[in-house]
Amino acid sequence: MCYDRLIFRVHAVQRMFERGINEAEARTVLQKGDVIEARADDLPYPSRLVLGFSKQRAIHIVAADNHAERETIVITVYEPDPKRWDSTLRKRRS
């Protein structure tokens, strides 16, 4: 799920700026990407890790959904490190 209303945490904005990822790319990843980890018990809102692509660049986004306010909160955005993720970028290496 991705609500139309996106809230970007300061951390996410800083990381997006450092990594050259813009809001449109983040929105596309959230709308079209695949949830590779779901954390239903996270507080204060359930969160998920989403894998998507922008111009063949892999992007991971950690986001949470505040269902009561119908908003998606972007917590962080990054390019997955191949040293920490398998070749599909969907599973963490042990």
The first five atom37 places (N, CA, C, CB, O) and aatype in JSON, in Angstrom:
{
  "aatype": [12, 4, 18, 3, 1, 10, 9, 13, 1, 19, 8, 0, 19, 5, 1, 12, 13, 6, 1, 7, 9, 2, 6, 0, 6, 0, 1, 16, 19, 10, 5, 11, 7, 3, 19, 9, 6, 0, 1, 0, 3, 3, 10, 14, 18, 14, 15, 1, 10, 19, 10, 7, 13, 15, 11, 5, 1, 0, 9, 8, 9, 19, 0, 0, 3, 2, 8, 0, 6, 1, 6, 16, 9, 19, 9, 16, 19, 18, 6, 14, 3, 14, 11, 1, 17, 3, 15, 16, 10, 1, 11, 1, 1, 15],
  "atom_mask": [
    [1, 1, 1, 1, 1],
    [1, 1, 1, 1, 1],
    [1, 1, 1, 1, 1],
    [1, 1, 1, 1, 1],
    [1, 1, 1, 1, 1],
    [1, 1, 1, 1, 1],
    [1, 1, 1, 1, 1],
    [1, 1, 1, 1, 1],
    [1, 1, 1, 1, 1],
    [1, 1, 1, 1, 1],
    [1, 1, 1, 1, 1],
    [1, 1, 1, 1, 1],
    [1, 1, 1, 1, 1],
    [1, 1, 1, 1, 1],
    [1, 1, 1, 1, 1],
    [1, 1, 1, 1, 1],
    [1, 1, 1, 1, 1],
    [1, 1, 1, 1, 1],
    [1, 1, 1, 1, 1],
    [1, 1, 1, 0, 1],
    [1, 1, 1, 1, 1],
    [1, 1, 1, 1, 1],
    [1, 1, 1, 1, 1],
    [1, 1, 1, 1, 1],
    [1, 1, 1, 1, 1],
    [1, 1, 1, 1, 1],
    [1, 1, 1, 1, 1],
    [1, 1, 1, 1, 1],
    [1, 1, 1, 1, 1],
    [1, 1, 1, 1, 1],
    [1, 1, 1, 1, 1],
    [1, 1, 1, 1, 1],
    [1, 1, 1, 0, 1],
    [1, 1, 1, 1, 1],
    [1, 1, 1, 1, 1],
    [1, 1, 1, 1, 1],
    [1, 1, 1, 1, 1],
    [1, 1, 1, 1, 1],
    [1, 1, 1, 1, 1],
    [1, 1, 1, 1, 1],
    [1, 1, 1, 1, 1],
    [1, 1, 1, 1, 1],
    [1, 1, 1, 1, 1],
    [1, 1, 1, 1, 1],
    [1, 1, 1, 1, 1],
    [1, 1, 1, 1, 1],
    [1, 1, 1, 1, 1],
    [1, 1, 1, 1, 1],
    [1, 1, 1, 1, 1],
    [1, 1, 1, 1, 1],
    [1, 1, 1, 1, 1],
    [1, 1, 1, 0, 1],
    [1, 1, 1, 1, 1],
    [1, 1, 1, 1, 1],
    [1, 1, 1, 1, 1],
    [1, 1, 1, 1, 1],
    [1, 1, 1, 1, 1],
    [1, 1, 1, 1, 1],
    [1, 1, 1, 1, 1],
    [1, 1, 1, 1, 1],
    [1, 1, 1, 1, 1],
    [1, 1, 1, 1, 1],
    [1, 1, 1, 1, 1],
    [1, 1, 1, 1, 1],
    [1, 1, 1, 1, 1],
    [1, 1, 1, 1, 1],
    [1, 1, 1, 1, 1],
    [1, 1, 1, 1, 1],
    [1, 1, 1, 1, 1],
    [1, 1, 1, 1, 1],
    [1, 1, 1, 1, 1],
    [1, 1, 1, 1, 1],
    [1, 1, 1, 1, 1],
    [1, 1, 1, 1, 1],
    [1, 1, 1, 1, 1],
    [1, 1, 1, 1, 1],
    [1, 1, 1, 1, 1],
    [1, 1, 1, 1, 1],
    [1, 1, 1, 1, 1],
    [1, 1, 1, 1, 1],
    [1, 1, 1, 1, 1],
    [1, 1, 1, 1, 1],
    [1, 1, 1, 1, 1],
    [1, 1, 1, 1, 1],
    [1, 1, 1, 1, 1],
    [1, 1, 1, 1, 1],
    [1, 1, 1, 1, 1],
    [1, 1, 1, 1, 1],
    [1, 1, 1, 1, 1],
    [1, 1, 1, 1, 1],
    [1, 1, 1, 1, 1],
    [1, 1, 1, 1, 1],
    [1, 1, 1, 1, 1],
    [1, 1, 1, 1, 1]
  ],
  "atom_positions": [
    [[0.84, -1.18, 0.0], [0.0, 0.0, 0.0], [0.88, 1.23, 0.0], [-0.96, 0.0, 1.21], [1.93, 1.27, 0.65]],
    [[0.46, 2.22, -0.72], [1.13, 3.51, -0.7], [0.05, 4.58, -0.83], [2.19, 3.63, -1.86], [-0.62, 4.68, -1.85]],
    [[-0.1, 5.36, 0.22], [-1.07, 6.44, 0.18], [-0.53, 7.59, -0.66], [-1.42, 6.92, 1.6], [0.68, 7.75, -0.81]],
    [[-1.43, 8.4, -1.21], [-1.02, 9.55, -2.01], [-0.24, 10.55, -1.18], [-2.24, 10.22, -2.63], [0.64, 11.24, -1.68]],
    [[-0.59, 10.63, 0.11], [0.11, 11.56, 0.99], [1.38, 10.9, 1.51], [-0.8, 12.01, 2.17], [1.33, 9.94, 2.27]],
    [[2.54, 11.44, 1.08], [3.83, 10.93, 1.52], [4.45, 11.92, 2.5], [4.77, 10.69, 0.32], [4.49, 13.13, 2.26]],
    [[4.94, 11.38, 3.6], [5.66, 12.17, 4.59], [7.09, 11.66, 4.58], [5.0, 12.06, 6.03], [7.32, 10.46, 4.78]],
    [[8.05, 12.53, 4.36], [9.45, 12.15, 4.34], [10.09, 12.57, 5.66], [10.19, 12.78, 3.13], [10.14, 13.76, 5.97]],
    [[10.59, 11.61, 6.42], [11.33, 11.93, 7.64], [12.61, 12.67, 7.24], [11.66, 10.63, 8.45], [13.11, 12.51, 6.12]],
    [[13.13, 13.48, 8.14], [14.34, 14.24, 7.88], [15.47, 13.31, 7.45], [14.76, 15.05, 9.13], [16.2, 13.61, 6.51]],
    [[15.6, 12.18, 8.13], [16.64, 11.2, 7.78], [16.5, 10.77, 6.32], [16.56, 9.95, 8.71], [17.5, 10.7, 5.59]],
    [[15.28, 10.5, 5.88], [15.05, 10.06, 4.5], [15.46, 11.16, 3.51], [13.57, 9.68, 4.29], [16.09, 10.87, 2.49]],
    [[15.1, 12.39, 3.79], [15.43, 13.5, 2.9], [16.96, 13.66, 2.81], [14.78, 14.82, 3.41], [17.5, 13.87, 1.73]],
    [[17.63, 13.57, 3.95], [19.09, 13.67, 3.95], [19.72, 12.57, 3.11], [19.64, 13.61, 5.38], [20.62, 12.84, 2.3]],
    [[19.25, 11.34, 3.29], [19.83, 10.22, 2.55], [19.51, 10.32, 1.06], [19.3, 8.89, 3.11], [20.36, 10.0, 0.23]],
    [[18.3, 10.75, 0.73], [17.93, 10.91, -0.68], [18.84, 11.94, -1.34], [16.45, 11.33, -0.82], [19.31, 11.73, -2.46]],
    [[19.09, 13.05, -0.66], [19.96, 14.09, -1.2], [21.37, 13.55, -1.4], [19.98, 15.32, -0.26], [21.98, 13.75, -2.45]],
    [[21.9, 12.85, -0.38], [23.25, 12.28, -0.47], [23.38, 11.29, -1.61], [23.62, 11.6, 0.85], [24.45, 11.18, -2.22]],
    [[22.32, 10.57, -1.89], [22.36, 9.47, -2.86], [21.77, 9.83, -4.22], [21.63, 8.28, -2.3], [21.7, 8.98, -5.11]],
    [[21.36, 11.06, -4.38], [20.84, 11.5, -5.67], [19.53, 10.84, -6.06], [0.0, 0.0, 0.0], [19.3, 10.53, -7.23]],
    [[18.66, 10.62, -5.08], [17.35, 10.01, -5.32], [16.3, 11.08, -5.06], [17.11, 8.73, -4.4], [16.28, 11.69, -3.99]],
    [[15.43, 11.32, -6.04], [14.44, 12.38, -5.86], [13.08, 11.82, -5.41], [14.27, 13.17, -7.16], [12.88, 10.6, -5.36]],
    [[12.17, 12.72, -5.1], [10.86, 12.33, -4.6], [10.08, 11.51, -5.62], [10.06, 13.57, -4.21], [9.4, 10.55, -5.26]],
    [[10.17, 11.87, -6.88], [9.44, 11.13, -7.92], [9.93, 9.68, -7.99], [9.62, 11.81, -9.3], [9.13, 8.75, -8.13]],
    [[11.25, 9.48, -7.88], [11.79, 8.12, -7.89], [11.29, 7.34, -6.67], [13.33, 8.15, -7.92], [10.91, 6.17, -6.78]],
    [[11.31, 7.97, -5.52], [10.83, 7.31, -4.3], [9.36, 6.93, -4.44], [11.04, 8.21, -3.07], [8.97, 5.82, -4.07]],
    [[8.56, 7.83, -4.95], [7.13, 7.55, -5.13], [6.93, 6.37, -6.08], [6.4, 8.81, -5.67], [6.09, 5.5, -5.83]],
    [[7.69, 6.33, -7.18], [7.57, 5.24, -8.15], [7.95, 3.91, -7.51], [8.47, 5.5, -9.36], [7.25, 2.91, -7.7]],
    [[9.04, 3.89, -6.74], [9.45, 2.65, -6.07], [8.35, 2.18, -5.12], [10.77, 2.86, -5.29], [8.04, 0.99, -5.08]],
    [[7.76, 3.09, -4.36], [6.71, 2.7, -3.42], [5.46, 2.19, -4.14], [6.35, 3.87, -2.53], [4.81, 1.26, -3.66]],
    [[5.14, 2.78, -5.28], [3.93, 2.38, -6.0], [4.1, 1.11, -6.82], [3.5, 3.5, -6.9], [3.17, 0.32, -6.94]],
    [[5.3, 0.92, -7.38], [5.49, -0.2, -8.31], [6.44, -1.28, -7.81], [6.0, 0.31, -9.6], [6.53, -2.35, -8.4]],
    [[7.15, -0.99, -6.7], [8.13, -1.94, -6.19], [7.5, -3.12, -5.48], [0.0, 0.0, 0.0], [6.28, -3.19, -5.31]],
    [[8.36, -4.04, -5.05], [7.93, -5.25, -4.35], [8.29, -5.16, -2.88], [8.57, -6.51, -4.98], [9.4, -4.77, -2.52]],
    [[7.34, -5.51, -2.04], [7.61, -5.58, -0.6], [8.45, -6.83, -0.36], [6.28, -5.6, 0.26], [8.0, -7.94, -0.65]],
    [[9.66, -6.65, 0.16], [10.52, -7.8, 0.39], [10.61, -8.17, 1.87], [11.9, -7.53, -0.16], [11.06, -9.26, 2.22]],
    [[10.2, -7.26, 2.74], [10.1, -7.54, 4.17], [8.92, -6.75, 4.7], [11.43, -7.17, 4.94], [8.76, -5.57, 4.39]],
    [[8.09, -7.4, 5.5], [6.97, -6.73, 6.14], [7.13, -6.84, 7.65], [5.6, -7.33, 5.68], [7.42, -7.92, 8.18]],
    [[6.95, -5.74, 8.31], [7.1, -5.7, 9.77], [5.79, -5.2, 10.37], [8.3, -4.79, 10.2], [5.67, -4.03, 10.75]],
    [[4.83, -6.09, 10.45], [3.49, -5.74, 10.92], [3.47, -5.27, 12.37], [2.56, -6.91, 10.77], [2.58, -4.53, 12.77]],
    [[4.45, -5.71, 13.16], [4.47, -5.37, 14.59], [5.27, -4.11, 14.91], [5.03, -6.51, 15.37], [5.37, -3.73, 16.08]],
    [[5.84, -3.46, 13.9], [6.6, -2.23, 14.16], [5.69, -1.16, 14.75], [7.27, -1.71, 12.86], [4.5, -1.09, 14.43]],
    [[6.27, -0.35, 15.6], [5.54, 0.75, 16.23], [6.22, 2.07, 15.87], [5.47, 0.57, 17.77], [7.44, 2.1, 15.77]],
    [[5.5, 3.13, 15.68], [4.07, 3.23, 15.94], [3.19, 2.75, 14.8], [3.74, 4.64, 16.25], [1.97, 2.67, 14.96]],
    [[3.8, 2.41, 13.62], [3.01, 1.95, 12.48], [3.68, 0.74, 11.86], [2.84, 3.08, 11.44], [4.9, 0.6, 11.92]],
    [[2.9, -0.14, 11.25], [3.5, -1.27, 10.52], [4.4, -0.72, 9.4], [2.39, -2.21, 9.92], [4.07, 0.27, 8.75]],
    [[5.54, -1.39, 9.19], [6.45, -0.9, 8.17], [6.8, -2.01, 7.19], [7.72, -0.33, 8.8], [6.45, -3.17, 7.38]],
    [[7.51, -1.61, 6.14], [7.91, -2.58, 5.12], [9.17, -2.08, 4.44], [6.78, -2.81, 4.09], [9.48, -0.89, 4.44]],
    [[9.88, -3.02, 3.85], [11.04, -2.72, 3.02], [10.63, -3.01, 1.59], [12.33, -3.55, 3.45], [10.18, -4.11, 1.28]],
    [[10.78, -2.03, 0.73], [10.35, -2.14, -0.67], [11.58, -2.07, -1.57], [9.32, -1.01, -1.03], [12.46, -1.22, -1.39]],
    [[11.61, -2.97, -2.55], [12.65, -2.95, -3.59], [12.01, -2.49, -4.89], [13.32, -4.35, -3.75], [10.99, -3.03, -5.33]],
    [[12.63, -1.5, -5.49], [12.16, -1.04, -6.78], [13.34, -0.55, -7.6], [0.0, 0.0, 0.0], [14.48, -0.57, -7.15]],
    [[13.04, -0.1, -8.82], [14.09, 0.33, -9.72], [13.73, 1.66, -10.34], [14.34, -0.72, -10.8], [12.57, 1.94, -10.64]],
    [[14.76, 2.48, -10.54], [14.62, 3.74, -11.24], [15.77, 3.81, -12.23], [14.6, 4.97, -10.26], [16.94, 3.9, -11.83]],
    [[15.45, 3.77, -13.51], [16.48, 3.78, -14.55], [17.51, 2.68, -14.3], [17.19, 5.16, -14.61], [18.71, 2.91, -14.39]],
    [[17.04, 1.51, -14.0], [17.83, 0.31, -13.75], [18.7, 0.42, -12.5], [18.71, 0.02, -14.94], [19.6, -0.4, -12.31]],
    [[18.45, 1.37, -11.68], [19.14, 1.55, -10.4], [18.26, 0.96, -9.3], [19.47, 3.06, -10.12], [17.12, 1.38, -9.13]],
    [[18.79, 0.0, -8.56], [18.03, -0.62, -7.48], [17.94, 0.34, -6.3], [18.69, -1.96, -7.05], [18.91, 1.0, -5.92]],
    [[16.74, 0.41, -5.73], [16.5, 1.29, -4.57], [15.69, 0.52, -3.55], [15.77, 2.6, -5.0], [14.71, -0.15, -3.89]],
    [[16.1, 0.62, -2.28], [15.33, 0.1, -1.16], [14.73, 1.29, -0.42], [16.22, -0.78, -0.2], [15.39, 2.31, -0.22]],
    [[13.49, 1.13, -0.01], [12.83, 2.15, 0.8], [12.19, 1.47, 1.99], [11.77, 2.94, -0.03], [11.48, 0.47, 1.85]],
    [[12.45, 2.02, 3.17], [11.74, 1.59, 4.38], [10.64, 2.61, 4.6], [12.71, 1.47, 5.65], [10.89, 3.81, 4.71]],
    [[9.41, 2.12, 4.64], [8.25, 3.01, 4.79], [7.26, 2.41, 5.77], [7.58, 3.26, 3.42], [7.21, 1.19, 5.97]],
    [[6.47, 3.28, 6.37], [5.43, 2.86, 7.3], [4.12, 3.51, 6.88], [5.8, 3.23, 8.77], [4.11, 4.61, 6.32]],
    [[3.02, 2.83, 7.16], [1.71, 3.37, 6.8], [0.9, 3.73, 8.03], [0.94, 2.36, 5.94], [0.64, 2.88, 8.89]],
    [[0.52, 4.98, 8.1], [-0.39, 5.46, 9.14], [-1.78, 5.39, 8.53], [-0.01, 6.94, 9.63], [-2.24, 6.32, 7.87]],
    [[-2.45, 4.28, 8.76], [-3.75, 4.05, 8.15], [-4.8, 5.07, 8.6], [-4.24, 2.65, 8.47], [-5.64, 5.49, 7.8]],
    [[-4.74, 5.47, 9.86], [-5.72, 6.42, 10.38], [-5.67, 7.75, 9.63], [-5.49, 6.66, 11.87], [-6.71, 8.37, 9.38]],
    [[-4.47, 8.18, 9.28], [-4.3, 9.45, 8.57], [-4.16, 9.28, 7.06], [-3.08, 10.18, 9.1], [-4.05, 10.26, 6.32]],
    [[-4.18, 8.03, 6.61], [-4.04, 7.7, 5.19], [-2.77, 8.33, 4.6], [-5.27, 8.17, 4.42], [-2.81, 9.01, 3.58]],
    [[-1.64, 8.07, 5.29], [-0.37, 8.59, 4.83], [0.71, 7.53, 4.91], [0.02, 9.83, 5.63], [0.67, 6.65, 5.77]],
    [[1.67, 7.62, 4.01], [2.84, 6.76, 4.01], [4.02, 7.59, 4.47], [3.1, 6.13, 2.61], [4.25, 8.69, 3.97]],
    [[4.76, 7.06, 5.43], [5.9, 7.76, 6.01], [7.17, 7.08, 5.5], [5.83, 7.75, 7.58], [7.39, 5.89, 5.74]],
    [[7.99, 7.84, 4.8], [9.25, 7.32, 4.27], [10.32, 7.52, 5.36], [9.66, 8.05, 2.92], [10.61, 8.64, 5.77]],
    [[10.88, 6.4, 5.8], [11.84, 6.43, 6.89], [13.27, 6.56, 6.38], [11.71, 5.18, 7.75], [14.04, 7.37, 6.89]],
    [[13.62, 5.77, 5.38], [14.93, 5.88, 4.76], [14.89, 5.35, 3.34], [15.99, 5.13, 5.58], [14.0, 4.58, 2.97]],
    [[15.87, 5.76, 2.56], [15.97, 5.4, 1.15], [17.45, 5.15, 0.85], [15.37, 6.52, 0.2], [18.31, 5.95, 1.21]],
    [[17.74, 4.01, 0.2], [19.15, 3.73, -0.1], [19.27, 2.74, -1.25], [19.87, 3.17, 1.13], [18.3, 2.07, -1.62]],
    [[20.47, 2.68, -1.82], [20.8, 1.65, -2.8], [21.32, 0.45, -2.03], [21.86, 2.17, -3.85], [22.23, 0.59, -1.22]],
    [[20.75, -0.74, -2.25], [21.22, -1.91, -1.52], [22.67, -2.25, -1.85], [20.33, -3.11, -1.81], [23.07, -2.24, -3.01]],
    [[23.44, -2.54, -0.82], [24.85, -2.91, -0.97], [24.93, -4.39, -1.33], [25.65, -2.61, 0.34], [24.47, -5.23, -0.56]],
    [[25.51, -4.74, -2.49], [25.59, -6.15, -2.89], [26.36, -7.03, -1.9], [26.25, -6.25, -4.25], [26.22, -8.25, -1.91]],
    [[27.17, -6.41, -1.05], [27.88, -7.18, -0.03], [26.93, -7.63, 1.09], [29.03, -6.35, 0.57], [27.2, -8.6, 1.79]],
    [[25.83, -6.91, 1.25], [24.88, -7.22, 2.31], [23.63, -7.93, 1.82], [24.48, -5.95, 3.02], [22.85, -8.45, 2.62]],
    [[23.42, -7.95, 0.48], [22.22, -8.53, -0.1], [22.6, -9.58, -1.14], [21.33, -7.44, -0.73], [23.66, -9.49, -1.75]],
    [[21.72, -10.56, -1.33], [21.99, -11.57, -2.36], [21.85, -10.93, -3.75], [21.01, -12.78, -2.22], [21.56, -9.74, -3.86]],
    [[22.07, -11.73, -4.78], [22.08, -11.19, -6.15], [20.71, -10.63, -6.59], [22.51, -12.27, -7.12], [20.65, -9.82, -7.51]],
    [[19.63, -11.07, -5.93], [18.31, -10.54, -6.27], [17.98, -9.25, -5.52], [17.25, -11.59, -5.98], [17.0, -8.57, -5.82]],
    [[18.82, -8.92, -4.53], [18.63, -7.77, -3.65], [17.38, -7.88, -2.79], [18.56, -6.51, -4.48], [16.86, -6.88, -2.3]],
    [[16.9, -9.12, -2.61], [15.69, -9.37, -1.84], [15.96, -10.04, -0.5], [14.75, -10.23, -2.64], [15.11, -10.0, 0.4]],
    [[17.13, -10.64, -0.35], [17.44, -11.34, 0.89], [18.81, -10.9, 1.4], [17.41, -12.88, 0.68], [19.77, -10.77, 0.64]],
    [[18.87, -10.68, 2.7], [20.13, -10.29, 3.32], [21.08, -11.49, 3.34], [19.9, -9.75, 4.77], [20.66, -12.63, 3.52]],
    [[22.34, -11.2, 3.14], [23.35, -12.24, 3.24], [23.55, -12.57, 4.71], [24.69, -11.8, 2.58], [23.38, -11.7, 5.57]],
    [[23.92, -13.81, 5.0], [24.15, -14.22, 6.39], [25.5, -13.77, 6.88], [24.03, -15.72, 6.53], [25.86, -14.03, 8.02]]
  ]
}
